[in-house]
Amino acid sequence: MSGTTTAAAALRRRAAGAGANRWVVLVVLCVSLLLVAVDATVLHVAVPAVTEDLKPGAIELLWIVDVYPLVCASLLILFGTLGDKVGRRRVLLLGYALFGVASGVAALADNAQVLILARALLGVGGAMIMPATLSILRQVFPDRRERALAIGIWSAVAAVGAAVGPLLGGFLLEHFWWGSVFLVNIPLMLVSLPVGRLLLPESKGSGQGPWDVVGALMAAAGLFGVVLGVKRLGGGEIDGITAVPLVVGAVLLVLFVRRQRRRTHPLVDLRMFARPAFSTSVCCIVLAMLALVGLELIAAQYLQLVLGLSPLETGLRLLPLTVAAMASGLAGARMLRRFGPRRMVCFGFCLTAVAVLTLLGMGGEDNAPLLLFGFVLLGFGLETTLFGAYESMLSEAPPEQAGGAAAIGETSYQLGAGIGIALLGSVMNAAYTPGLSSVQGVPASASAAAGHSLGEAYEVAGRLGGPAGEALRRTARDCFVHGLHVTLLVSAGLLLLGAVMALRLPRVMQCEVVPAEVEVPAPRDVMESRVSA
């Protein structure tokens, strides 16, 4: 009996020592995530200022917003699997450096084309950072209970970044020019790069077989073509320029799948999709982002252009959403253990649908209590959904495929976000534009220009002046609110579809037994081994 007790105490001591190292690694990974999360939302409140300064066309404005998730989604599989092969920490640190350089270029952009290029480079950096953080997290937390808590903290930090982004962007826009919203990335990069080099342990996959360079490029080009085609369809562009990338992208993805099935050591083990929990989790992530990312951008425009709030006030109004998401992330591990993946994700989808339907009360006049209630429900429901789906997906993936699995999850996230902006943007335009075709006293050319966006409608109304300008301004605002309501209904339908899909997830959280000797090397040990080598 005493021998058993002594052995158990020794196991607890070894587990505690390993746990201390794991939590230090988690802190560094969370800082990495904060870098990307802030950049993903900081531009939302700056869109009107960018439009006023750079005067981008409607397509250029869409590219300024869309090119980051488009490029990021295209390259996640490439860099996620490259991290499995050459080292996840190495890819992560390169991503830091590129992210910082691209942020400086974006801040100094003097035309829309340069800003689009800088945003594309930010997408490349984000594609290097995101799968590396998740795959390292998967490696250093082999126990599912601890991993669930770590993912909860990780997702709560994402919510903090989403909250800090609009607030910081609003504050900077109140005092500086719009380019300053990109400069916030540079100090974070300057801190993350040396700290990550010193503290993060290196990890790789099994190392069997060569890295499939051709397959990685096929996946990147295929995803880029598909998302680009869908984006143009969302903008109402139905022509050869739309069809060619869509068809070519789809063909490349089909060839990529066939290539992976034939290879002895595939880039991505497609057998993971045969597991219902993995494939369903991926679909849930896509649907959640499809329904909500475009809606968040439209909501920021509603707060500024319809209600007339400043960028800082807009950030404060959106703050409850991200605070609720942060609370949901911190409570996610306990909820998952108690309710299981199926009920947790299904409940998250349903709660988010209720929040979206509640926001149908948004109109031409400010209703602060309704917005507060709706945004709180929206943040809590969305984070509950994404937490349960991400945790189930990562737990189903084998450790040696952590980079590929993380890349698939992040590709699903970015793909859903990019398609969501295009889809909900097209729904918004389809509901907004027709109402401006016959405004009394407004020429047809002015009505056509006003139909591009609410911001352009305000500019046209200002040039017209008088009763005609006021009528156009009032009509455009009413049409925007109508389009917002239609978009909310479409989002609610997508969310309820996700709730039905979530019924395929496991009912309970299965926790594997992890050997006590599994430890994460301390940063000092890693450095010493590197020096001795």
Order of alpha helices (4+ residues) and beta strands (2+ residues): alpha-alpha-alpha-alpha-alpha-alpha-alpha-alpha-alpha-alpha-alpha-alpha-alpha-alpha-alpha-alpha-alpha-alpha
